[in-house]
Amino acid sequence: MTTPSGVVALDAMGGDLAPAATVQGAVEAARQHGIRVALVGRESVLKRELSRLAAVPKGIAIVDAPEVVAMDDQPTAPARSK
């Protein structure tokens, strides 16, 4: 999926308390400010997080990114293998 203009792409798998906190923040941004957000991460995990929330706005999309760079990955490893 290409991200059209006017859409914020969000690494939903990164950050403290992710993905729950990042998904919740994206949904709130869409609800309160009409911001369209493309959640980037593992589709199955993001769908599960969205299902826990009531009335997810239409401005939320998922971009499947099945490979994740883990905190313990060597700095050059993702560039070579992922």
C-alpha positions in Angstrom: 0.0 0.0 0.0 1.3 3.4 -0.8 0.5 6.1 1.7 -1.5 8.9 0.0 -1.0 12.5 0.9 -2.9 13.6 4.0 -2.2 10.3 5.8 0.2 9.9 8.8 2.1 6.6 8.7 2.7 5.4 12.3 5.1 2.7 13.4 2.5 1.1 15.7 4.9 -1.6 17.0 7.5 0.8 18.4 7.5 2.8 21.6 6.6 2.2 25.2 3.4 0.2 25.7 3.1 -0.5 22.0 1.1 -1.5 20.2 -1.9 -0.8 22.6 -0.8 2.8 23.3 0.1 3.7 19.7 -3.2 2.2 18.3 -5.2 4.1 21.0 -3.5 7.3 20.1 -4.1 6.9 16.4 -7.8 6.2 17.0 -8.1 9.3 19.2 -6.3 11.5 16.6 -8.7 10.2 14.0 -11.7 10.7 16.2 -10.9 14.1 17.6 -9.0 15.7 14.8 -10.1 13.9 11.6 -6.5 12.7 11.0 -6.1 9.7 8.7 -3.6 7.3 10.1 -1.9 4.2 8.5 -0.8 1.9 11.3 2.4 0.1 10.2 3.2 -3.2 11.9 2.0 -6.8 12.2 -1.5 -6.9 10.8 -2.8 -9.6 13.1 -1.6 -7.8 16.2 -3.0 -4.4 15.0 -6.4 -5.9 14.1 -6.6 -7.5 17.6 -5.8 -4.1 19.2 -8.4 -2.3 17.1 -11.0 -4.9 17.9 -10.6 -4.0 21.6 -11.7 -0.4 20.9 -15.2 0.7 20.3 -16.2 2.4 17.0 -12.9 2.7 15.2 -13.1 5.6 12.8 -12.9 5.1 9.0 -9.6 7.1 8.9 -7.6 4.2 10.3 -5.8 1.8 7.9 -3.3 -1.0 8.5 -0.1 -1.5 6.5 1.2 -5.1 7.1 4.9 -5.1 8.1 5.5 -8.7 9.3 9.2 -8.2 10.1 10.0 -6.1 13.1 13.4 -4.8 14.2 13.9 -6.0 17.8 15.7 -4.0 20.5 18.3 -6.8 20.7 19.0 -6.9 16.9 22.5 -5.9 15.9 22.5 -2.5 14.3 23.5 -3.8 10.8 21.5 -7.0 10.9 18.1 -5.5 9.9 19.6 -3.8 6.9 21.1 -7.1 5.7 18.3 -9.5 6.4 15.0 -7.7 6.9 
